[in-house]
Amino acid sequence: SPRFTSVWTYVKEVVSGSIGAARSLRTKQYLRAVHWEGGRHHATQNTAQGFCYVADVVFAVNELLSKDIKKVLIIDIDAHHGDGVQEAFYRSDRVFTLSFHMFGPGIYPLCGSLDETGKSNGAGYNLNVPLHPGCGDGLYHHAFRRVVEGVRRCFEPDAVVVVCGADCLLGDPVGELSLSIGCMLQCLSYVRDWNIPTLLL
């Protein structure tokens, strides 16, 4: 990730926006919230990577977890695997991390296989859905509905965080899933209809 002079200011603004949005759900001020600059999912506790200087998703989920919100489901629909977020919650049974992403030789960040399912208390609470580049709307929407519904029924989340990376859209120069805006909207509408606290990043 390239350096720039105002990186600390940028990081604070990204994180504070995601925490504030999550807090508005935790305190029941709103049922749904959006932070347009949020969704950074590659950074780890000690490393900036993949153009992510901080994993604001992690801060938002930690803000949500409380006596009323005991379990949070993360659904990551960015074209690339959310490795930083996966690492943060890999040993937790209070957070289920579900990622739909391109996967194959040479595809960043070189992880996100079906074998990565969590460890310790978090064993079985991490699910990756690796997809071929160019999968398109039909396959993606079918996989999304079936997998997400199964996870929802088993995990029974109290809140959901959706990482909405736009690089999955058709024509994006970095992501190659080739999805339409309509497909993304269908996926988001499906989650919206659960009527539980929902954060879009």
N, C-alpha and C positions, 0 to 999 in steps of 0.2 A: 504494500500500500504506500503510495507516494506521500511525502511529508509536505505540509504547508503551514504557513505561519500562524493561522488562527485555529489550528486543530483542536486545542483545548476548549475554546469557546464553542466550536462545532459539536464536540462530544457532549458538553454540558447541555446544550440545547436539544440534541437528539434524545439523550437520556431523560431529561426533565420532562419533555413532551410525552414520552411513553409512560413514565411513572405517573404523571398527572392524569393521563387518559385512563390508566389502570385504576387509579385511586377513585375516579369518578364512578367506576363500576363497583369497586369494593364497598364504597359508601352508599351505594344504591341511588346515586344522583341520576345516573343514566343506566339503561339496559345495554346500549351499544355505544362504542366510541371508536374514533378513527384518529390515528396520528400519521399524517401523510409522509413525514420524514423518517418514520420509524421502520423497523424490520431488518436491522443490521444483524446478521446471523452467523457470520464467519469468525469474528474476533473471539479469542479465548481470554481467560483471566489475565494473561501476561503478554498476549501477542495481538497486534493488529494484522489482519490479513484479508485478502479478497475485497479490498476497498472498504472494509469495515473496521473502524477505529475503536468501536465498542459494540458489545452485543446488547443493545438496549432491550431486546426481547427478554433476556434473562432478568433484567431489572424490573420489567413490567410484570412478569410472572411472579417474581418474589413479592411485589407489591400486592398482587391479587390474593396470594395465599394468606388465609386468615381463618378465624373460627367459623365464618359463614361460607368461605370458599376453601374447601379442603382439598379439592382436586381440580387441576387445570389441564386441559387438552390443548396442545400446540399442534396446529395444522400448517405445515410449511409448503406453499405452492410455488415458491421461487424455483427457477429452472435448475438451480444448483443446490446441492445438499447443504443443509444448515449444520455444519460440523461443530461450530462453536456452541450453539444452543444444545445440540446433542450431548456434547461433552459436559456441559454445566449440569444437566439433569440425568446423566447416565446411571446414577446410583439412587435415584429417587422414585418412590412409588406414589408420590403425590402429583407428579407431572408425567403425562404421557406425551411423548414426542413422536409425531407422525410426519414424515417428509416424502413428498412426491418430487422427483428430480431426475435429470439426465444422469445416466451412469454408463461407464464404459472406459476402455483404455484411453488415458490422456485427458479425461474430462475432469475439470476442477470441481472439488478439491481432492479428488482421488480417494474418496471414501463414500460411504452411504450404501453399503451392500445389505442384503437381507440377513446376513449373519450378525449384524450389529443390533443386538436386542436388549441391551442393558446389562448391568452388573449389580451384585449384592441385592439390596432392597429393590433396585430398579430393574431387575431381571424380568423381561417380558413387557416392560413399559416403554420400549423404543421400537418403532417400526419404520423401516425404510421401504419405499416403493420405487425401485429403480426402473427408469423408462428409457427407451431408445430415443435418440434425437429425432425430431420430426414425427412424433407419435400422432399428433393431431387431435382434434376435438373428440371424435367418437371413442377412441380407446381411452383417452384421458378421463372423460366424463364418466364412462362406465366404471373404470377403476376407482375413481374418486367416490362415487356414490356407494359402491359395494364395500370398499375398505372403510371409509369414514363411518358408515352406519354400523358396521360390525364393531369398530372401536368404541363408538359412542355407547352401544348397548352393553358392552363388557365393562368399560371403564366408568361410565356414568359420571361425566365431568360436571362440576358446578359452574365452570366458566370455560370459555374457549378463546384462544389467541390464534389469529390467522396471519401468517407472514405472507404478504401479497406481493411477491417480487414480480415486477412487470416484464422481466426478461424472458418469461415463458410465452410472450405474445408473438404471433407471426411477424416475421421481419426484423425481430430484434437481432442486432449484430453479435451479441454474446451468447444468448440462450437460443436453443434450437428445438424447443418443443412444438413450436408452430401452432399455438392455440389462438382462437379468436377471443375478442372481448366478450362475446356472447357466452362462450364456454366458461370463462372465469366468472361471469355474473351468475350463471346457473349454479356453479359450485358455491359461491358466496351466499346466494339466496337460500340454498339448501341448509346451510349452517345457520343462517339468520332465523329460519323458521323453527329452530329448537327453542327459541325464546328463553335463553339463558344469557347471562352477561357475556358479551362478545366484543373482543378488541381486535380491530384490524390495523396491522402495521405494515 
